[in-house]
Amino acid sequence: MSATDTDTVAPNGVNAEDLVAESDTGARDPYGLPGKMLIWVPLTWSLFQLYISSTVPFWLTRITGINLTFNSDEARAIHLAFALFLAATAFPLFRTSPRHHIPWYDWLLAFVGVAACLYMPVFKEEISQRPGLWTMNDLIISGTGLAILLISTYRALGLPLVVVASVFMFYVFFGHLEALPDVLRWKGASFTKALGHYWMQTEGVFGVALGVSASMIFLFVLFGSILEKAGAGAWFIKTSVAMLGHFRGGPAKAAVLSSAMTGLISGSSIANTVTTGTFTIPLMKRTGFPAEKAGAVEVASSTNGQLTPPVMGAAAFLMIEYVGVTYLEVVRHAFLPALISYIALLYIVHLESLKLGLKGLPRGGVLKSIPARIANVVLGFLIVAGLGGAIYYGLGWTKEVFGEGTIYVAMLMFLVAYVALAAVAARLPDLDPDELSKPMLETPVLGPTVQTGLYYLLPIVVLVWCLMIERFSPGLSAFWATMGMIFITLTQDSLKGVLRKQSDILGGLRSGLQHLKDGMVAGARNMIGIAVATGAAGIIVGTISLTGAHQIMGEFVEFLSGGNLMLMLFLVAVLSLILGMGLPTTANYIVVSSLMAPVIIAVGAKSGLIVPLIAVHMFVFYFGILADDTPPVGLAAFAASAISGGDPIRTGIQGFMYDIRTGILPFLFIFNTDLLLINVSPGHAIIVFLVALVAMLTFASATQGYFLVRNRLWESALMLLVAFTMFRPGFWLDQVHPPFVEYPGTEIVQVAGTLPENGEIRFVIEGPDSRNGEPDGTTLVAPLGASGDGEGRLMTAAGLMLRMEDGKAILEEPMPNSPLFQKMLAFDFYGDDPVHVVRVEVPAERIAKEYFYIPAAIVLILLVVLQRRRQRTEAPV
């Protein structure tokens, strides 16, 4: 696709593809040897990441007797070294810096950055012999490395993350000054301790976030990049238009679907916006969408793509480490909200099309009868369901039969399926990527469009098989999926040539090699920003671990909210949105999860709200991601406006208004964890999905002011009430029947003895705050393990030691390895006033909350009947 295409350049001269290059891959394109270097270094980085993710290092070590493996610390250092080198050479330092050659100071920064990163693995023996006793060389390397990291962050990501990281570093060095308010002040850290903490150990830059980037994120980004370069991106877009383009406002609906499909493999909302928007935004404008609304639809869809499993803008892999759950659990928890939000976006687009009186594109091919179209939809659903069942049950069965030989059987099945699907595609003309840059007068025919690229789904099947059947780690699963994608990329043109009885097999191989090289180079260059972002975000995480800054943020939010639970959640949502402005998805999640997630946990517990950790992280991540389309920083909005020719601020505001209509979902993660499929059976999950979907669409209609016809004010109010009841039926039940039966704190031992095996006990404690000695309180939930006497269960399973004194159940300091140790550190167990149990709360026996769905459904049906009557006279069908 040409970068000079008129559809991709706004009237102000801003080019969308240039914006992606500046923000994701680097805008510098030098001539001669430096230009070749910017191909071979990223290619080497991709090969290195594939090497350390495979079993090849262990195999070579056994054969040669030389240790050719890399431990995690070494892999992190080399990973960041590549990123700093490429940041200095691929991203100009200033807007006026040269684009076609690399100045001497960038070469200097590149090599010094590499040296600072490789200092630890090269001198690891010496460093290990003096832990914490940093030498002058250590401090010089640390200071230099931090400076170059921040410069690289500015190059690749702009000022926002640099400012945030610098503020946190300033707090470490100067947080003890009396000029700061008492609530913000801490004891401070020496220059030596802070630099060593940030650079010389795994608490800061080289911490968990960078480790996840090196071990998992890179492979998924590489997988998506190769998939896109092989032609899958164009296939996703064209398939979406073929499926939805003929409906009312069809191009906008196709934009939503194609962004969802691209979001499966994309780690950037900006790249997603340009990849799909270059084609869909002009189509939307041709069918009647104003420029700002056309751009806003693409922005909202692309932003939501960062919430879509399996990649989730690379945040899924960080959640594994931060929340302590498996990758499959993260995917399961994120699946339903992502699906509901995308269906809601489709519905919002539909309502916009109704309000604007828009039509779809003419349908290409022969129009089938309605029964045939319904049969096609049902058949498509059955094929998808059958594919999922085949992966889980079919390949699961082969594992039981063939044992360790299953991998070879799976490879054979992959090969057979690939040849069969390639034979189907070979009967049709190949998809021309340039076709997407040309005006489309009618929708493509769905059947042939889908058939041309079905084999692109096979590497995704490999990914699912490795995760679900083999139970490989996400990194190893991505490795095998990438290897499958590499095989397809190399052979697809030659195989289809053979099947078409064409003779230019070598030409097909050359084409495949070029696509593979382009994909590996693009994947590595896409990783520059992510790698430096995870490194810079490590400064923030290191500051929090050193200073406890999250506690200060919690006190600040608690003070502003006055203890009101809903106001606290609203403040956290706004602060997450502000903190996420201008940050890439990965750094966005690290920042908001480190700062804001502990606030919900701590402040919520004081109000009696105990929420699963994954729900809290999904809440802050959702609102952090909304910053991608929030003015004045929303970069995705600027990319979309560069294509649409609209105003970027209005585009961002309109995109935010579309996205915020799904903003009720994160609040429901907190109050109704069924939406995250936590402890939900398959049958219950279907009911939860259907009810939540109806509620989401009803909420969208209420906020859009349009259902079957334009809403009257009281109808919108009723719709909001219906949506709230369906989303949170427990609220009304709580008004009728309290959720807990309360017992005095002195009866905690007796209550613990009566609760079922492997149950939990919920109780409220009060005591002096460890920071200021002021009275404080919170709600805790402790595991009880096997049945037995209450005191033994509390001691063994929960690590709680109690004594009765002066009519109170007094808590001793918990054991360090106990489940509640971290949560109880906020209390002073050695003060004058004891920490004691105030009350015990046992869940009450109540009717099912789902009964409240019935009146909500009745009201909704009445609204449908009323609007249906008006529809005949007020709006065309």
Secondary structure as the mmCIF struct_conf table of DSSP 4:
data_model
#
loop_
_struct_conf.conf_type_id
_struct_conf.id
_struct_conf.beg_label_comp_id
_struct_conf.beg_label_asym_id
_struct_conf.beg_label_seq_id
_struct_conf.end_label_comp_id
_struct_conf.end_label_asym_id
_struct_conf.end_label_seq_id
TURN_TY1_P TURN_TY1_P1 ALA A 3 THR A 4
HELX_RH_3T_P HELX_RH_3T_P1 THR A 6 THR A 8
STRN STRN1 VAL A 9 VAL A 9
TURN_TY1_P TURN_TY1_P2 PRO A 11 ASN A 12
STRN STRN2 ASN A 15 ASN A 15
HELX_RH_AL_P HELX_RH_AL_P1 ALA A 16 VAL A 20
HELX_RH_PI_P HELX_RH_PI_P1 ALA A 21 THR A 25
BEND BEND1 ALA A 27 ALA A 27
HELX_RH_AL_P HELX_RH_AL_P2 GLY A 32 SER A 53
BEND BEND2 SER A 54 THR A 55
HELX_RH_AL_P HELX_RH_AL_P3 VAL A 56 THR A 64
BEND BEND3 GLY A 65 ILE A 66
HELX_RH_AL_P HELX_RH_AL_P4 SER A 72 ALA A 90
BEND BEND4 PHE A 91 PHE A 91
BEND BEND5 LEU A 93 PHE A 94
TURN_TY1_P TURN_TY1_P3 ARG A 95 THR A 96
BEND BEND6 SER A 97 SER A 97
BEND BEND7 ARG A 99 HIS A 101
HELX_RH_AL_P HELX_RH_AL_P5 TRP A 104 VAL A 122
TURN_TY1_P TURN_TY1_P4 PHE A 123 PHE A 123
HELX_RH_AL_P HELX_RH_AL_P6 LYS A 124 SER A 128
TURN_TY1_P TURN_TY1_P5 GLN A 129 GLN A 129
BEND BEND8 ARG A 130 ARG A 130
TURN_TY1_P TURN_TY1_P6 PRO A 131 GLY A 132
HELX_RH_AL_P HELX_RH_AL_P7 MET A 136 LEU A 157
HELX_RH_AL_P HELX_RH_AL_P8 LEU A 159 PHE A 174
TURN_TY1_P TURN_TY1_P7 GLY A 175 HIS A 176
TURN_TY1_P TURN_TY1_P8 GLU A 178 ALA A 179
BEND BEND9 LEU A 180 LEU A 180
TURN_TY1_P TURN_TY1_P9 ASP A 182 LEU A 184
HELX_RH_AL_P HELX_RH_AL_P9 PHE A 191 LEU A 195
HELX_RH_PI_P HELX_RH_PI_P2 GLY A 196 MET A 200
BEND BEND10 GLN A 201 GLN A 201
TURN_TY1_P TURN_TY1_P10 THR A 202 PHE A 206
BEND BEND11 GLY A 207 GLY A 207
HELX_RH_AL_P HELX_RH_AL_P10 VAL A 208 VAL A 212
HELX_RH_PI_P HELX_RH_PI_P3 SER A 213 ILE A 217
HELX_RH_AL_P HELX_RH_AL_P11 PHE A 218 LYS A 229
TURN_TY1_P TURN_TY1_P11 ALA A 230 GLY A 231
HELX_RH_AL_P HELX_RH_AL_P12 ALA A 232 LEU A 244
TURN_TY1_P TURN_TY1_P12 GLY A 245 HIS A 246
BEND BEND12 PHE A 247 PHE A 247
TURN_TY1_P TURN_TY1_P13 ARG A 248 GLY A 249
HELX_RH_AL_P HELX_RH_AL_P13 GLY A 250 GLY A 263
TURN_TY1_P TURN_TY1_P14 LEU A 264 ILE A 265
BEND BEND13 GLY A 267 GLY A 267
HELX_RH_AL_P HELX_RH_AL_P14 SER A 269 ARG A 286
TURN_TY1_P TURN_TY1_P15 THR A 287 GLY A 288
HELX_RH_AL_P HELX_RH_AL_P15 ALA A 291 ASN A 304
HELX_RH_3T_P HELX_RH_3T_P2 GLY A 305 LEU A 307
BEND BEND14 THR A 308 THR A 308
TURN_TY1_P TURN_TY1_P16 PRO A 309 VAL A 311
HELX_RH_3T_P HELX_RH_3T_P3 MET A 312 ALA A 314
HELX_RH_AL_P HELX_RH_AL_P16 ALA A 315 VAL A 323
HELX_RH_AL_P HELX_RH_AL_P17 TYR A 327 LEU A 356
TURN_TY1_P TURN_TY1_P17 GLY A 357 GLY A 357
HELX_LH_PP_P HELX_LH_PP_P1 LEU A 361 GLY A 364
BEND BEND15 GLY A 365 GLY A 365
HELX_LH_PP_P HELX_LH_PP_P2 VAL A 366 SER A 369
HELX_RH_AL_P HELX_RH_AL_P18 ILE A 370 GLY A 389
HELX_RH_PI_P HELX_RH_PI_P4 ALA A 390 GLY A 394
HELX_RH_AL_P HELX_RH_AL_P19 LEU A 395 PHE A 402
HELX_RH_3T_P HELX_RH_3T_P4 GLY A 403 GLY A 405
HELX_RH_AL_P HELX_RH_AL_P20 THR A 406 ALA A 426
TURN_TY1_P TURN_TY1_P18 ARG A 427 ARG A 427
BEND BEND16 LEU A 428 LEU A 428
HELX_LH_PP_P HELX_LH_PP_P3 PRO A 429 LEU A 431
HELX_RH_3T_P HELX_RH_3T_P5 PRO A 433 SER A 437
BEND BEND17 LYS A 438 LYS A 438
BEND BEND18 LEU A 441 GLU A 442
HELX_LH_PP_P HELX_LH_PP_P4 THR A 443 VAL A 445
HELX_RH_AL_P HELX_RH_AL_P21 LEU A 446 GLN A 451
TURN_TY1_P TURN_TY1_P19 THR A 452 GLY A 453
HELX_RH_3T_P HELX_RH_3T_P6 LEU A 454 LEU A 457
HELX_RH_AL_P HELX_RH_AL_P22 LEU A 458 MET A 468
TURN_TY1_P TURN_TY1_P20 ILE A 469 ILE A 469
BEND BEND19 GLU A 470 GLU A 470
HELX_RH_AL_P HELX_RH_AL_P23 PRO A 474 LEU A 499
TURN_TY1_P TURN_TY1_P21 ARG A 500 LYS A 501
BEND BEND20 SER A 503 SER A 503
HELX_RH_AL_P HELX_RH_AL_P24 ILE A 505 THR A 547
HELX_RH_AL_P HELX_RH_AL_P25 ALA A 549 SER A 561
TURN_TY1_P TURN_TY1_P22 GLY A 562 GLY A 563
HELX_RH_AL_P HELX_RH_AL_P26 LEU A 565 LEU A 579
TURN_TY1_P TURN_TY1_P23 GLY A 580 GLY A 582
HELX_RH_AL_P HELX_RH_AL_P27 THR A 585 LEU A 595
TURN_TY1_P TURN_TY1_P24 MET A 596 MET A 596
HELX_RH_AL_P HELX_RH_AL_P28 ALA A 597 LYS A 606
TURN_TY1_P TURN_TY1_P25 SER A 607 GLY A 608
HELX_RH_AL_P HELX_RH_AL_P29 LEU A 613 ILE A 625
HELX_RH_3T_P HELX_RH_3T_P7 LEU A 626 ASP A 629
TURN_TY1_P TURN_TY1_P26 PRO A 631 VAL A 633
HELX_RH_AL_P HELX_RH_AL_P30 LEU A 635 SER A 644
BEND BEND21 GLY A 646 GLY A 646
HELX_RH_AL_P HELX_RH_AL_P31 PRO A 648 ILE A 660
TURN_TY1_P TURN_TY1_P27 ARG A 661 GLY A 663
HELX_RH_AL_P HELX_RH_AL_P32 ILE A 664 PHE A 671
HELX_RH_3T_P HELX_RH_3T_P8 THR A 673 LEU A 676
TURN_TY1_P TURN_TY1_P28 LEU A 677 ASN A 679
HELX_RH_AL_P HELX_RH_AL_P33 PRO A 682 GLN A 704
TURN_TY1_P TURN_TY1_P29 GLY A 705 GLY A 705
STRN STRN3 TYR A 706 TYR A 706
BEND BEND22 PHE A 707 VAL A 709
STRN STRN4 ARG A 710 ARG A 710
HELX_LH_PP_P HELX_LH_PP_P5 ASN A 711 ARG A 712
HELX_RH_AL_P HELX_RH_AL_P34 LEU A 713 PHE A 727
HELX_RH_AL_P HELX_RH_AL_P35 PRO A 729 VAL A 736
BEND BEND23 HIS A 737 HIS A 737
BEND BEND24 PRO A 739 PRO A 739
STRN STRN5 PHE A 740 PRO A 744
HELX_RH_3T_P HELX_RH_3T_P9 GLY A 745 GLU A 747
HELX_RH_AL_P HELX_RH_AL_P36 ILE A 748 THR A 754
BEND BEND25 LEU A 755 LEU A 755
HELX_LH_PP_P HELX_LH_PP_P6 PRO A 756 PRO A 756
TURN_TY1_P TURN_TY1_P30 GLU A 757 ASN A 758
STRN STRN6 GLY A 759 PRO A 768
STRN STRN7 ASP A 769 ASP A 769
TURN_TY1_P TURN_TY1_P31 SER A 770 ASN A 772
STRN STRN8 PRO A 775 GLY A 785
BEND BEND26 ALA A 786 GLY A 788
HELX_RH_AL_P HELX_RH_AL_P37 GLY A 790 THR A 796
TURN_TY1_P TURN_TY1_P32 ALA A 797 ALA A 798
STRN STRN9 LEU A 802 GLU A 805
TURN_TY1_P TURN_TY1_P33 ASP A 806 GLY A 807
STRN STRN10 LYS A 808 LEU A 811
HELX_LH_PP_P HELX_LH_PP_P7 GLU A 812 MET A 815
TURN_TY1_P TURN_TY1_P34 PRO A 816 ASN A 817
BEND BEND27 SER A 818 SER A 818
TURN_TY1_P TURN_TY1_P35 PRO A 819 LEU A 820
HELX_RH_AL_P HELX_RH_AL_P38 PHE A 821 MET A 824
TURN_TY1_P TURN_TY1_P36 LEU A 825 ALA A 826
STRN STRN11 PHE A 827 PHE A 827
TURN_TY1_P TURN_TY1_P37 PHE A 829 TYR A 830
BEND BEND28 GLY A 831 ASP A 833
HELX_LH_PP_P HELX_LH_PP_P8 PRO A 834 VAL A 835
STRN STRN12 HIS A 836 PRO A 843
HELX_LH_PP_P HELX_LH_PP_P9 ALA A 844 GLU A 845
HELX_RH_3T_P HELX_RH_3T_P10 LYS A 849 PHE A 852
HELX_RH_AL_P HELX_RH_AL_P39 TYR A 853 GLU A 874
BEND BEND29 ALA A 875 ALA A 875
#
